[in-house]
Amino acid sequence: MKSAEFLHIGIVILFLTIVVAGILFHSPPTQVDLNESFRSVSWEAPMGKDRLGRDVWAMLGYGSLSTFLFAVPARIFTLVLASGFGLISYSSPFVQRNLLAPLSSVFISIPSLLLALLVVQVFGAGPFSLFIAILLGDWAQAYETLRARIDEASTSGYVTAAQCFGAGKFYVFRNHILPQAFQLLRVLMTTGLPSVVMTLAIFGFLGISEGGDFFGPGLGEQIAFSKDYAESAPWALVVPVFGILGLVYSVGGRKN
């Protein structure tokens, strides 16, 4: 194992250990205790407490957990939708040329944050809005990448032989093209997760949380809340930043 790979694995294990320990040793930080407000780093609270007396270590653990539990299904559903559009594109060049291609170009040209804010204005602030915003912001790029791979795979010898023997387009797509695109789907999964994590952090900073009622404030929400008293409790601002960076580094995988 190369030293860079060992370092990457070590950092991920360290981050996950801190997050899991924060979850196991603490309950969700949904309660306020003003008597513990601005409690500094101590043995009982190794990462201190914020202005509302919530344990910062617990907020790191549960904030990372809620982000992960929301980001992974959102990314999976985005890739499933992009794969479905890829099947339609392969089965009907007319639909691809006159509908999917212009539609994906429009969605790619719109900034993701602007699109997300429009979704929030239409559906209101909540987990459903976050899910729709991530889906609409990411599907076009994933679709264009998959479509390029599908176009390349559709000219392979296996596909040509299957078509010569009378195989239908759905059969060819399911048994020949999709398996060839599966490795690309794995790459899109790992490379797309960091952007989803950052999107959730931005929404949290704007006050839109994905699981505040069950897990407490998200990482972005913690930063927004702590920035006004950074001099009094800098640990409450530094820790969620560390959480976002660690989560992005962990879910993104190592680039060879």
Contacts in CASP RR format, 6 or more apart in sequence:
PFRMAT RR
TARGET T0000
AUTHOR 0000-0000-0000
METHOD contacts of the structure
MODEL  1
MKSAEFLHIGIVILFLTIVVAGILFHSPPTQVDLNESFRSVSWEAPMGKD
RLGRDVWAMLGYGSLSTFLFAVPARIFTLVLASGFGLISYSSPFVQRNLL
APLSSVFISIPSLLLALLVVQVFGAGPFSLFIAILLGDWAQAYETLRARI
DEASTSGYVTAAQCFGAGKFYVFRNHILPQAFQLLRVLMTTGLPSVVMTL
AIFGFLGISEGGDFFGPGLGEQIAFSKDYAESAPWALVVPVFGILGLVYS
VGGRKN
4 254 0 8 1.000
5 254 0 8 1.000
8 253 0 8 1.000
8 254 0 8 1.000
11 246 0 8 1.000
11 249 0 8 1.000
12 249 0 8 1.000
12 250 0 8 1.000
15 243 0 8 1.000
15 246 0 8 1.000
15 247 0 8 1.000
15 249 0 8 1.000
15 250 0 8 1.000
16 250 0 8 1.000
18 57 0 8 1.000
18 60 0 8 1.000
18 61 0 8 1.000
19 60 0 8 1.000
19 61 0 8 1.000
19 64 0 8 1.000
19 65 0 8 1.000
19 243 0 8 1.000
20 61 0 8 1.000
21 57 0 8 1.000
22 57 0 8 1.000
22 58 0 8 1.000
22 60 0 8 1.000
22 61 0 8 1.000
22 62 0 8 1.000
23 58 0 8 1.000
23 61 0 8 1.000
23 62 0 8 1.000
23 65 0 8 1.000
25 57 0 8 1.000
25 58 0 8 1.000
26 55 0 8 1.000
26 57 0 8 1.000
26 58 0 8 1.000
26 61 0 8 1.000
26 62 0 8 1.000
27 58 0 8 1.000
28 58 0 8 1.000
28 62 0 8 1.000
28 214 0 8 1.000
28 215 0 8 1.000
28 216 0 8 1.000
29 54 0 8 1.000
29 55 0 8 1.000
29 58 0 8 1.000
29 59 0 8 1.000
29 62 0 8 1.000
29 216 0 8 1.000
29 217 0 8 1.000
30 212 0 8 1.000
30 213 0 8 1.000
30 214 0 8 1.000
30 215 0 8 1.000
30 216 0 8 1.000
31 54 0 8 1.000
32 52 0 8 1.000
32 53 0 8 1.000
32 54 0 8 1.000
33 52 0 8 1.000
33 53 0 8 1.000
33 54 0 8 1.000
34 52 0 8 1.000
34 53 0 8 1.000
35 53 0 8 1.000
36 45 0 8 1.000
36 49 0 8 1.000
36 53 0 8 1.000
37 49 0 8 1.000
37 50 0 8 1.000
37 51 0 8 1.000
37 52 0 8 1.000
37 53 0 8 1.000
38 49 0 8 1.000
38 50 0 8 1.000
38 51 0 8 1.000
38 53 0 8 1.000
38 229 0 8 1.000
38 232 0 8 1.000
38 233 0 8 1.000
39 45 0 8 1.000
39 48 0 8 1.000
39 49 0 8 1.000
39 53 0 8 1.000
40 48 0 8 1.000
40 233 0 8 1.000
40 235 0 8 1.000
41 47 0 8 1.000
41 48 0 8 1.000
41 235 0 8 1.000
42 48 0 8 1.000
45 55 0 8 1.000
45 56 0 8 1.000
45 57 0 8 1.000
46 57 0 8 1.000
47 55 0 8 1.000
47 56 0 8 1.000
47 57 0 8 1.000
47 60 0 8 1.000
47 235 0 8 1.000
47 239 0 8 1.000
48 55 0 8 1.000
48 56 0 8 1.000
48 57 0 8 1.000
48 233 0 8 1.000
48 235 0 8 1.000
48 236 0 8 1.000
49 55 0 8 1.000
49 56 0 8 1.000
49 233 0 8 1.000
49 236 0 8 1.000
50 56 0 8 1.000
50 59 0 8 1.000
50 222 0 8 1.000
50 225 0 8 1.000
50 226 0 8 1.000
50 233 0 8 1.000
50 236 0 8 1.000
51 225 0 8 1.000
51 226 0 8 1.000
51 229 0 8 1.000
51 232 0 8 1.000
51 233 0 8 1.000
51 236 0 8 1.000
54 217 0 8 1.000
56 235 0 8 1.000
56 236 0 8 1.000
56 239 0 8 1.000
57 239 0 8 1.000
59 216 0 8 1.000
59 217 0 8 1.000
59 218 0 8 1.000
59 222 0 8 1.000
59 239 0 8 1.000
59 240 0 8 1.000
60 219 0 8 1.000
60 239 0 8 1.000
60 240 0 8 1.000
60 242 0 8 1.000
60 243 0 8 1.000
62 215 0 8 1.000
62 216 0 8 1.000
62 218 0 8 1.000
63 215 0 8 1.000
63 216 0 8 1.000
63 217 0 8 1.000
63 218 0 8 1.000
63 219 0 8 1.000
63 222 0 8 1.000
63 240 0 8 1.000
64 219 0 8 1.000
64 243 0 8 1.000
64 247 0 8 1.000
65 215 0 8 1.000
66 209 0 8 1.000
66 210 0 8 1.000
66 211 0 8 1.000
66 212 0 8 1.000
66 214 0 8 1.000
66 215 0 8 1.000
66 216 0 8 1.000
66 218 0 8 1.000
67 197 0 8 1.000
67 200 0 8 1.000
67 201 0 8 1.000
67 210 0 8 1.000
67 218 0 8 1.000
67 219 0 8 1.000
67 247 0 8 1.000
68 247 0 8 1.000
68 251 0 8 1.000
70 127 0 8 1.000
70 130 0 8 1.000
70 131 0 8 1.000
70 200 0 8 1.000
70 210 0 8 1.000
70 211 0 8 1.000
71 193 0 8 1.000
71 196 0 8 1.000
71 197 0 8 1.000
71 200 0 8 1.000
71 251 0 8 1.000
72 193 0 8 1.000
72 251 0 8 1.000
74 130 0 8 1.000
74 131 0 8 1.000
74 134 0 8 1.000
74 135 0 8 1.000
74 196 0 8 1.000
75 134 0 8 1.000
75 138 0 8 1.000
75 189 0 8 1.000
75 192 0 8 1.000
75 193 0 8 1.000
75 196 0 8 1.000
76 189 0 8 1.000
77 131 0 8 1.000
77 135 0 8 1.000
78 134 0 8 1.000
78 135 0 8 1.000
78 138 0 8 1.000
78 139 0 8 1.000
78 142 0 8 1.000
79 142 0 8 1.000
79 185 0 8 1.000
79 188 0 8 1.000
79 189 0 8 1.000
81 135 0 8 1.000
81 139 0 8 1.000
82 139 0 8 1.000
82 142 0 8 1.000
82 143 0 8 1.000
82 146 0 8 1.000
83 146 0 8 1.000
83 178 0 8 1.000
83 181 0 8 1.000
83 185 0 8 1.000
85 100 0 8 1.000
85 139 0 8 1.000
85 143 0 8 1.000
85 147 0 8 1.000
86 100 0 8 1.000
86 143 0 8 1.000
86 146 0 8 1.000
86 147 0 8 1.000
86 150 0 8 1.000
87 170 0 8 1.000
87 173 0 8 1.000
88 95 0 8 1.000
88 96 0 8 1.000
88 100 0 8 1.000
89 95 0 8 1.000
89 96 0 8 1.000
89 100 0 8 1.000
89 143 0 8 1.000
89 147 0 8 1.000
89 150 0 8 1.000
90 96 0 8 1.000
90 150 0 8 1.000
90 154 0 8 1.000
90 169 0 8 1.000
90 173 0 8 1.000
90 177 0 8 1.000
91 169 0 8 1.000
91 170 0 8 1.000
91 173 0 8 1.000
96 147 0 8 1.000
100 143 0 8 1.000
103 140 0 8 1.000
104 140 0 8 1.000
104 143 0 8 1.000
104 144 0 8 1.000
105 140 0 8 1.000
106 140 0 8 1.000
107 115 0 8 1.000
107 136 0 8 1.000
107 137 0 8 1.000
107 139 0 8 1.000
107 140 0 8 1.000
108 140 0 8 1.000
108 141 0 8 1.000
108 144 0 8 1.000
110 137 0 8 1.000
112 137 0 8 1.000
112 138 0 8 1.000
112 199 0 8 1.000
113 199 0 8 1.000
113 202 0 8 1.000
115 133 0 8 1.000
115 136 0 8 1.000
115 137 0 8 1.000
116 133 0 8 1.000
116 134 0 8 1.000
116 136 0 8 1.000
116 137 0 8 1.000
116 199 0 8 1.000
116 203 0 8 1.000
119 129 0 8 1.000
119 132 0 8 1.000
119 133 0 8 1.000
119 136 0 8 1.000
120 126 0 8 1.000
120 129 0 8 1.000
120 133 0 8 1.000
120 203 0 8 1.000
120 208 0 8 1.000
123 129 0 8 1.000
123 132 0 8 1.000
125 207 0 8 1.000
125 208 0 8 1.000
126 208 0 8 1.000
126 209 0 8 1.000
126 210 0 8 1.000
127 210 0 8 1.000
127 211 0 8 1.000
129 208 0 8 1.000
130 200 0 8 1.000
130 203 0 8 1.000
130 208 0 8 1.000
130 210 0 8 1.000
133 199 0 8 1.000
133 203 0 8 1.000
134 196 0 8 1.000
134 199 0 8 1.000
134 200 0 8 1.000
138 192 0 8 1.000
138 195 0 8 1.000
138 196 0 8 1.000
142 188 0 8 1.000
145 184 0 8 1.000
145 188 0 8 1.000
146 181 0 8 1.000
146 184 0 8 1.000
146 185 0 8 1.000
146 188 0 8 1.000
149 180 0 8 1.000
149 181 0 8 1.000
149 184 0 8 1.000
150 173 0 8 1.000
150 177 0 8 1.000
150 181 0 8 1.000
153 159 0 8 1.000
153 176 0 8 1.000
153 177 0 8 1.000
153 180 0 8 1.000
153 181 0 8 1.000
154 172 0 8 1.000
154 177 0 8 1.000
156 176 0 8 1.000
156 180 0 8 1.000
158 176 0 8 1.000
159 172 0 8 1.000
159 176 0 8 1.000
159 177 0 8 1.000
162 171 0 8 1.000
162 172 0 8 1.000
162 175 0 8 1.000
162 176 0 8 1.000
163 172 0 8 1.000
167 175 0 8 1.000
190 251 0 8 1.000
190 252 0 8 1.000
190 253 0 8 1.000
191 252 0 8 1.000
192 252 0 8 1.000
193 251 0 8 1.000
193 252 0 8 1.000
194 248 0 8 1.000
194 251 0 8 1.000
194 252 0 8 1.000
197 244 0 8 1.000
197 247 0 8 1.000
197 248 0 8 1.000
197 251 0 8 1.000
198 244 0 8 1.000
198 248 0 8 1.000
200 210 0 8 1.000
200 218 0 8 1.000
200 219 0 8 1.000
200 220 0 8 1.000
201 219 0 8 1.000
201 220 0 8 1.000
201 223 0 8 1.000
201 244 0 8 1.000
202 220 0 8 1.000
203 209 0 8 1.000
203 210 0 8 1.000
203 220 0 8 1.000
204 210 0 8 1.000
204 218 0 8 1.000
204 219 0 8 1.000
204 220 0 8 1.000
204 221 0 8 1.000
204 224 0 8 1.000
205 220 0 8 1.000
205 221 0 8 1.000
205 223 0 8 1.000
205 224 0 8 1.000
206 224 0 8 1.000
207 221 0 8 1.000
207 224 0 8 1.000
209 216 0 8 1.000
209 217 0 8 1.000
209 218 0 8 1.000
209 221 0 8 1.000
210 218 0 8 1.000
211 218 0 8 1.000
212 218 0 8 1.000
212 221 0 8 1.000
217 225 0 8 1.000
218 240 0 8 1.000
219 240 0 8 1.000
219 243 0 8 1.000
219 244 0 8 1.000
219 247 0 8 1.000
220 240 0 8 1.000
220 244 0 8 1.000
222 236 0 8 1.000
222 239 0 8 1.000
222 240 0 8 1.000
223 237 0 8 1.000
223 240 0 8 1.000
223 241 0 8 1.000
225 236 0 8 1.000
226 233 0 8 1.000
226 236 0 8 1.000
226 237 0 8 1.000
226 240 0 8 1.000
227 237 0 8 1.000
229 236 0 8 1.000
230 237 0 8 1.000
END
